[in-house]
Amino acid sequence: MKQLKGNIVDIENKRIYKGEVSFKDGKIVSIVEKDHDVEHYILPGFIDAHIHIESSMLVPSEFARIAVKHGTVATVSDPHEIANVLGVKGVEFMIENGKKVPFKFNFGAPSCVPATHFESAGAVINSDDIKVLLEHTEIKYLAEMMNYPGVIYDDNEVMKKIAWAKHYNKPVDGHAPGLRGDDLTKYINAGISTDHECFTYDEALEKLQKGMKILIREGSAAKNFEALIDLLPEYFKNMMFCSDDKHPDDLILGHINTLCARAVAKGIDIFKVLQAACVNPVKHYNLDVGLLKTGDAADFVIVKDLKHFKTLQTYINGKLVFDGSKSLMPAVKFDNLNNFNCSKKKTIDFKIKTASTKIKVIEALEGQLVTNQLIETALIEEGNLISNIEKDVLKIAVVNRYSNTKPAIAFIKNIGLKEGAIASSVGHDSHNIIVVGVSDEAICKAVNLIIEHKGGICAISNTEESIVPLPVAGIMSDKDAETIGQQYAKLDKKAKQLGSTLNAPYMTLSFMGLLVIPSLKLSDKGLFDGNKFEFTALEAQLQKSSC
């Protein structure tokens, strides 16, 4: 039997009292009021209610070693990224790797692999595969249904996947940015219960009023905390916190604990904040995670105060996994697996001709996954459309990494490069190679560096080539968190030295191929209008032929 004294935070009964927690064999035996002079607080562990572990560039076991330092004891994890590369085999890798550490990963069955039929992925997960996955106790839910047009228009495969989730009595996660009105009502009535893609207060409010659970997301690229946090005081029983996608350097600095600190700083009631951070994910997803009650799993954290939430200790199933200075989780050995089958490219592959004086341009937005569509004057050199550095309209390309096909070419604004190129094989959702550069030569060099290493993120200057290899499925490192975090931070700095003004240039870049987020994106098959959900021409205005 172990005992810990502290100020017990009883979220359900909205009280804090001096007490002692006793636990044995991974379970809480008793919680009693007991006077003492200890100043720290004991509360349930934090839960990230929606995250793609792969976006941390860490395998699950390495992610866990960092997350527990911030008091996180569990995640609701969508293995959608690796599934798009390796299918069910990739999902199984995540589950098995996660089992090797004392951390509570709760994986979903990826509902959209590929995300759309407008792109080339490395695998397909159909409704029969979903059924098999949902049969497993390790699979807690049907992961985000990004194909919301498929729900609205009753696509047969989409509806079969949702039906299997209902059959096994498991929640269905949503993904419907900007969806409102009657279409939203139909989406919800199909059985979809959450959404983490709200980017305005009014959108989130409508979804809450119609019965959805809304996740406040604060990732490395998409940041919706400020837009949505004012809803928490009234709707705290139906809201949760999540990261969605979090790069390793950001994860090292903080996790869900930082969102709690920001919410408390805004004057929001501590119990409402912790309801969203600790309790709601457990109840919604039926997680085997303790909530600091007698008989529960001994999953809890000790924090210095209820203002900054600095973690002093983290316990999972009664085991100390963070002692205030270092993670006590072991490093895990694993075999790398990948799917990378394209050959190196030539500069001429990135040339594109047009008869138009005007072109459609993707406008990347800081802190958002949504983009705008702009119309810009084309800059043409010897018949080839080229980057306009002065106007920050740069050439972007997506290269199919699963087979040898012609790259898709478009243009993007707000990346900000003045020199060289940046590229990545982390390209949501199919994880083809995505690149932006000031010249065709730099673009080609960056792409070939990624191909040579069979995955990674890189920066190309006039004098130097730098890469962080990602040998696990081309999207994750086989290194520890500190190593990959430092490598990523250095590369991020290089991208900014090349001129990028974005807070997270590589994370932003990775979402420019995410077709299910409006409005203008680029897949390996071409420029895509996310509002109309169809391909669109690069040309905005074709020149009239002379008579």
C-alpha positions in Angstrom: 0.0 0.0 0.0 1.2 3.5 -0.9 0.0 6.7 0.5 0.3 10.3 -0.9 -0.8 13.4 0.9 -1.9 16.6 -0.8 -4.7 18.9 -1.5 -7.3 16.6 -3.2 -9.1 18.1 -6.2 -12.5 16.6 -6.3 -13.8 17.7 -9.7 -17.2 16.1 -9.5 -18.1 17.6 -6.1 -16.3 20.8 -6.8 -14.3 20.9 -3.7 -10.6 20.9 -2.7 -9.6 19.4 0.7 -6.5 18.2 2.6 -6.3 14.5 2.3 -4.5 11.3 1.6 -4.7 8.9 -1.4 -4.0 5.2 -0.7 -3.4 2.8 -3.6 -2.3 -0.7 -4.2 -2.0 -3.0 -7.2 -2.8 -0.2 -9.6 -6.1 0.8 -7.9 -7.1 3.5 -5.5 -8.1 1.9 -2.2 -9.2 5.0 -0.3 -9.2 8.8 -0.4 -9.6 10.3 3.1 -9.6 13.7 4.5 -6.5 14.2 6.6 -4.8 17.3 7.9 -1.2 18.0 6.8 1.1 20.8 5.8 1.7 19.7 2.2 1.0 22.5 -0.4 0.8 20.6 -3.6 -2.4 19.4 -5.3 -3.5 15.9 -6.4 -5.8 15.7 -9.4 -6.8 13.3 -12.2 -4.3 13.0 -15.1 -4.8 15.1 -18.2 -6.1 13.6 -21.4 -5.5 14.8 -24.9 -9.0 14.2 -26.4 -7.8 14.1 -30.1 -4.3 13.7 -31.4 -2.4 12.2 -34.2 0.7 10.8 -32.4 2.5 10.6 -35.7 2.5 14.4 -36.0 4.9 14.6 -33.0 7.3 12.7 -35.3 7.6 10.3 -32.4 6.5 6.7 -32.2 3.9 6.2 -29.4 6.4 5.0 -26.8 8.6 8.0 -27.2 5.6 10.4 -27.2 4.5 8.9 -23.9 7.9 9.5 -22.3 7.5 13.3 -22.9 3.7 13.6 -22.3 3.9 12.3 -18.8 6.2 15.1 -17.9 3.3 17.4 -18.4 0.8 15.3 -16.4 -0.8 13.6 -19.4 -1.8 10.1 -18.6 -3.8 9.2 -21.7 -4.6 10.2 -25.3 -7.5 9.6 -27.7 -5.3 8.9 -30.7 -6.3 8.7 -34.4 -3.6 6.6 -36.2 -4.9 8.0 -39.4 -1.5 9.3 -40.6 0.3 6.0 -40.6 -2.8 4.2 -41.8 -2.7 6.3 -45.0 0.9 5.0 -45.5 0.6 1.4 -44.4 -3.0 0.6 -43.8 -4.1 -1.7 -41.0 -0.5 -2.8 -40.6 0.3 0.7 -39.6 -2.5 0.8 -37.0 -1.2 -2.4 -35.5 2.3 -1.0 -35.2 1.0 2.0 -33.2 -1.0 -0.2 -30.9 1.8 -2.7 -30.2 4.4 0.0 -29.7 2.1 1.9 -27.3 1.5 -1.3 -25.3 5.2 -1.4 -24.4 5.0 1.6 -22.1 2.7 2.3 -19.1 0.7 5.0 -20.9 -3.0 4.8 -21.8 -3.2 5.2 -25.6 -6.7 4.9 -26.9 -6.6 4.3 -30.6 -9.5 4.7 -33.1 -10.2 3.0 -36.4 -9.3 5.5 -39.1 -12.4 6.2 -41.1 -10.9 7.9 -44.1 -8.1 6.0 -45.7 -7.6 7.5 -48.2 -9.1 10.7 -47.0 -10.6 11.3 -50.5 -10.3 9.7 -53.9 -8.8 12.9 -55.2 -5.3 11.9 -53.9 -2.9 8.9 -53.9 -2.4 7.2 -50.6 -0.3 4.1 -49.7 -3.3 2.0 -48.5 -7.0 1.6 -48.4 -9.1 0.8 -45.3 -12.6 -0.2 -46.3 -15.7 -0.9 -44.3 -14.8 -4.6 -43.9 -11.4 -3.5 -42.4 -13.3 -1.1 -40.1 -15.4 -3.9 -38.8 -12.4 -6.0 -38.0 -10.7 -3.1 -36.3 -13.7 -2.1 -34.2 -14.0 -5.7 -32.9 -10.8 -5.2 -31.0 -11.0 -3.9 -27.4 -8.0 -1.7 -28.1 -10.0 0.3 -30.7 -12.2 2.7 -28.7 -14.0 4.6 -31.5 -14.4 5.3 -35.2 -11.9 8.1 -35.8 -12.8 11.5 -37.4 -15.2 11.2 -40.3 -13.5 13.7 -42.6 -15.6 12.8 -45.6 -18.5 14.9 -44.5 -19.8 15.2 -48.1 -20.0 11.4 -48.0 -22.2 11.6 -44.9 -24.4 14.3 -46.3 -24.9 12.5 -49.6 -25.3 9.0 -48.0 -22.1 7.4 -49.6 -22.5 3.7 -49.2 -19.0 2.9 -47.8 -19.1 5.9 -45.4 -22.5 4.9 -44.0 -21.3 1.2 -43.6 -18.4 2.4 -41.5 -20.6 4.5 -39.2 -23.1 1.6 -39.0 -20.3 -0.7 -37.7 -19.4 1.8 -35.0 -23.0 1.9 -33.9 -23.1 -1.9 -33.9 -20.2 -2.1 -31.5 -21.5 0.8 -29.5 -18.4 3.0 -30.1 -18.5 6.8 -30.6 -17.9 8.3 -34.0 -15.6 11.3 -34.1 -16.4 14.2 -36.5 -14.4 16.5 -38.7 -16.5 19.2 -40.4 -14.9 22.6 -40.6 -17.4 25.3 -41.4 -20.4 22.9 -41.7 -23.6 24.7 -40.6 -27.3 24.6 -41.0 -29.2 21.6 -42.4 -26.1 19.9 -43.6 -24.7 20.0 -40.1 -28.0 18.6 -38.7 -27.8 15.6 -41.1 -24.1 15.0 -40.2 -25.0 14.9 -36.5 -28.1 12.8 -37.0 -25.9 10.2 -38.8 -24.4 9.5 -35.4 -21.3 11.8 -35.3 -20.8 13.2 -31.9 -17.7 15.4 -31.8 -15.9 18.1 -33.8 -12.4 19.6 -33.3 -12.4 21.7 -36.5 -14.4 24.7 -35.4 -12.6 27.9 -36.2 -15.3 30.4 -35.1 -17.3 30.9 -31.9 -20.6 30.9 -33.8 -19.8 27.6 -35.6 -18.9 25.9 -32.3 -22.0 27.4 -30.6 -24.3 26.0 -33.2 -22.7 22.6 -33.0 -22.9 22.6 -29.2 -26.6 23.6 -29.3 -27.3 20.8 -31.7 -25.8 18.2 -29.3 -22.1 17.8 -30.4 -19.2 17.7 -28.1 -16.7 20.4 -29.1 -12.9 20.1 -28.7 -10.8 23.2 -28.1 -7.7 22.6 -30.3 -4.3 24.1 -29.8 -1.7 22.4 -32.0 1.5 23.5 -33.6 -0.3 24.9 -36.6 -4.1 25.1 -35.9 -4.9 27.2 -32.9 -8.5 27.7 -31.9 -8.2 28.2 -28.2 -8.8 32.0 -28.3 -11.8 31.6 -30.6 -13.6 29.0 -28.6 -12.5 29.3 -24.9 -15.4 31.7 -24.0 -17.8 28.9 -24.6 -16.3 26.8 -21.9 -18.0 28.4 -18.8 -21.5 27.5 -20.1 -20.7 24.3 -22.0 -18.0 22.8 -19.8 -19.8 19.4 -19.7 -19.6 19.1 -23.5 -16.2 20.4 -24.3 -12.7 18.9 -24.2 -9.1 20.0 -24.9 -6.9 18.5 -27.7 -3.8 19.1 -29.7 -4.7 17.4 -33.0 -1.2 17.8 -34.3 1.8 18.8 -32.2 5.4 18.9 -33.3 8.1 17.6 -31.0 9.7 20.9 -30.0 6.2 22.1 -28.8 5.5 18.9 -27.0 8.7 19.3 -25.0 7.4 22.6 -23.7 3.9 21.7 -22.7 0.7 19.8 -23.4 -2.8 19.9 -22.0 -1.5 21.4 -18.8 -0.7 24.6 -20.7 -4.3 24.9 -21.9 -5.5 24.6 -18.4 -3.2 27.3 -17.2 -4.4 29.6 -20.0 -8.1 28.9 -19.2 -7.6 29.6 -15.5 -5.7 32.8 -16.3 -8.9 34.0 -18.1 -10.8 33.6 -14.8 -12.7 30.4 -15.8 -13.7 28.2 -12.8 -11.0 25.6 -12.1 -13.5 22.8 -11.8 -15.0 23.6 -15.3 -11.5 23.7 -16.8 -10.5 20.3 -15.2 -13.9 18.8 -16.3 -12.8 19.4 -19.9 -9.2 18.4 -19.4 -9.7 15.3 -17.3 -13.2 14.0 -17.0 -15.1 14.5 -20.3 -12.8 12.4 -22.5 -13.1 9.4 -20.0 -16.9 9.6 -20.0 -17.4 10.2 -23.8 -15.0 7.5 -25.0 -15.6 5.1 -22.1 -11.8 5.1 -21.3 -10.2 2.9 -18.7 -8.6 5.9 -17.0 -9.0 6.8 -13.3 -10.7 10.0 -12.1 -9.3 10.1 -8.6 -12.1 8.0 -7.0 -12.0 5.0 -4.7 -11.8 1.9 -6.9 -10.5 3.7 -9.9 -7.2 3.0 -11.6 -4.5 5.0 -9.8 -4.0 7.5 -12.6 -3.3 11.0 -11.2 -0.8 13.8 -11.2 0.7 16.0 -8.5 1.0 19.6 -9.5 2.6 22.5 -7.7 -0.4 24.8 -8.0 -3.7 25.2 -9.8 -2.4 28.3 -11.7 0.5 27.1 -13.8 0.0 23.3 -13.4 3.7 22.5 -13.1 3.8 18.7 -12.8 5.8 17.3 -9.8 4.8 13.7 -10.3 2.7 11.5 -12.6 1.2 8.1 -11.8 -0.4 5.6 -14.2 -1.9 2.5 -12.7 -0.2 3.4 -9.4 3.2 3.4 -11.1 5.4 6.5 -10.8 6.2 7.5 -14.5 7.6 11.0 -13.9 9.4 12.0 -10.8 9.6 15.7 -11.3 12.9 15.7 -13.2 12.9 12.8 -15.6 10.5 10.4 -17.3 10.8 6.9 -15.7 9.4 5.2 -18.8 11.9 2.9 -20.6 13.0 3.4 -24.2 11.5 0.7 -26.5 13.2 -1.0 -29.4 11.2 -1.5 -32.6 11.7 -2.2 -36.2 11.2 0.5 -38.8 8.5 0.0 -41.4 8.0 2.2 -44.5 6.3 2.6 -47.9 8.4 4.7 -50.2 8.5 3.8 -53.9 9.4 6.8 -56.1 12.5 7.7 -58.1 14.4 11.0 -57.9 13.1 13.8 -60.0 14.6 16.2 -62.6 14.3 20.0 -62.6 12.2 19.9 -65.8 9.6 17.9 -63.9 8.7 21.1 -61.9 8.2 23.3 -64.9 4.7 24.3 -65.9 3.4 26.3 -68.8 0.2 28.3 -69.0 -1.7 30.6 -71.5 -3.2 32.6 -68.6 -2.2 36.0 -67.3 -3.9 35.2 -63.9 -3.6 32.2 -61.7 -5.3 30.9 -58.6 -3.1 31.0 -55.5 -3.4 29.2 -52.2 -3.2 31.7 -49.3 -1.8 30.0 -46.2 -3.1 31.5 -42.9 -1.2 31.7 -39.7 -2.7 29.4 -37.0 -5.3 27.9 -39.3 -5.7 24.8 -41.5 -8.2 26.6 -43.7 -6.8 28.5 -46.7 -8.1 31.3 -48.9 -8.1 31.4 -52.7 -6.4 34.4 -54.3 -6.1 35.6 -57.9 -2.6 36.8 -58.7 -0.7 37.9 -61.9 1.3 35.0 -63.3 5.1 35.5 -63.4 6.4 33.8 -66.6 10.0 33.2 -67.7 10.6 31.5 -71.0 7.1 30.2 -71.0 7.4 28.6 -67.6 5.4 29.8 -64.5 7.9 30.7 -61.8 7.9 31.8 -58.2 7.5 35.6 -57.6 9.7 36.2 -54.6 8.9 39.9 -54.4 5.1 39.2 -54.1 5.6 36.1 -52.0 3.8 33.9 -54.5 5.9 30.8 -54.6 5.7 27.5 -56.5 4.4 24.6 -54.5 4.4 20.9 -55.6 3.2 17.6 -54.4 5.0 14.5 -55.5 3.5 11.0 -55.3 5.8 8.9 -53.1 4.1 5.6 -53.8 4.7 5.5 -57.6 6.4 7.5 -60.3 4.0 10.1 -61.6 4.3 13.7 -62.7 4.3 16.2 -59.8 1.3 18.4 -59.3 2.2 22.1 -59.4 0.5 25.2 -58.0 1.3 28.5 -56.2 1.1 29.6 -52.6 1.3 32.9 -50.7 2.5 33.6 -47.1 5.2 31.0 -46.8 7.7 33.9 -47.2 10.8 32.1 -48.5 13.4 34.4 -50.0 15.9 31.7 -50.8 15.9 27.9 -51.4 13.1 25.5 -50.6 11.5 23.5 -47.8 10.0 20.1 -48.2 8.4 17.3 -46.2 7.1 13.8 -46.5 4.6 14.6 -43.8 1.8 15.8 -46.0 -1.7 15.3 -44.7 -3.4 13.0 -45.3 -1.7 10.8 -47.9 1.8 11.8 -46.9 3.1 12.4 -50.3 6.1 14.8 -50.6 5.1 18.5 -50.4 7.5 21.3 -51.3 7.7 25.1 -51.6 10.6 26.9 -53.1 11.8 30.0 -54.9 13.1 28.1 -58.0 12.6 24.9 -59.8 16.2 23.9 -59.1 15.8 24.3 -55.3 12.4 22.5 -55.3 14.0 19.6 -57.2 16.9 19.4 -54.8 14.6 19.4 -51.8 12.4 16.6 -53.2 15.3 14.4 -54.1 16.8 14.8 -50.6 13.5 13.5 -49.1 13.4 10.6 -51.6 17.1 9.7 -50.9 16.3 9.3 -47.2 12.9 7.7 -47.8 11.2 10.3 -45.7 12.0 13.4 -43.7 11.7 17.2 -43.5 14.4 19.4 -45.1 15.6 22.9 -45.9 17.7 23.8 -49.0 19.6 27.1 -49.1 22.0 28.3 -51.8 24.9 26.7 -49.9 23.5 24.0 -47.6 21.2 21.0 -47.5 19.7 20.1 -44.1 17.4 17.2 -43.3 15.7 15.5 -40.4 15.2 11.9 -41.5 11.8 10.2 -40.7 12.4 6.5 -41.5 9.3 5.2 -39.7 6.6 5.3 -42.5 8.3 8.5 -43.7 6.5 10.4 -41.0 8.1 9.5 -37.7 11.7 9.4 -36.3 13.3 6.4 -34.7 15.1 8.7 -32.2 14.1 9.9 -28.8 12.0 13.0 -28.2 14.9 15.3 -27.1 17.0 14.4 -30.1 14.2 14.8 -32.7 13.0 17.9 -30.9 16.4 19.6 -31.1 16.8 18.5 -34.7 13.4 19.9 -35.6 13.9 23.2 -33.8 17.2 23.7 -35.8 15.5 23.0 -39.1 12.6 25.2 -38.1 15.1 28.0 -37.5 16.7 27.4 -40.9 13.3 27.7 -42.6 12.8 31.0 -40.9 16.4 32.1 -41.9 15.3 31.4 -45.5 12.6 34.0 -45.0 9.5 32.1 -43.7 7.5 34.3 -41.4 5.2 31.5 -40.2 5.2 30.3 -36.6 5.4 26.7 -37.7 6.3 26.6 -41.4 6.6 22.8 -41.6 3.4 22.1 -39.9 1.6 24.6 -42.1 3.2 23.1 -45.2 2.1 19.7 -44.2 -1.6 20.8 -44.3 -1.5 22.4 -47.7 -2.4 19.0 -49.2 -5.3 18.4 -46.8 -8.2 18.4 -49.2 -11.0 18.0 -46.7 -10.2 21.5 -45.2 -11.4 24.4 -47.4 -10.7 26.3 -49.5 -7.8 25.7 -52.0 -5.4 22.9 -51.6 -3.0 20.7 -53.7 -2.9 17.0 -54.0 -0.6 14.9 -56.1 -3.3 14.8 -58.7 -3.9 18.5 -58.9 -5.3 21.8 -57.5 -8.4 21.2 -55.4 -11.3 23.4 -54.5 -12.3 22.3 -51.0 -15.6 24.3 -51.1 -16.9 22.6 -54.2 -15.0 19.4 -53.5 -13.6 19.1 -57.0 -10.5 19.7 -58.9 -10.0 23.2 -60.3 -7.8 24.7 -63.0 -4.7 26.7 -62.0 -5.7 29.3 -64.6 -8.1 32.0 -63.4 -8.4 33.8 -66.7 -7.3 32.3 -70.0 -6.0 34.7 -72.5 -8.3 35.3 -75.5 -6.9 34.0 -78.8 -6.1 36.7 -81.3 -8.0 36.7 -84.7 
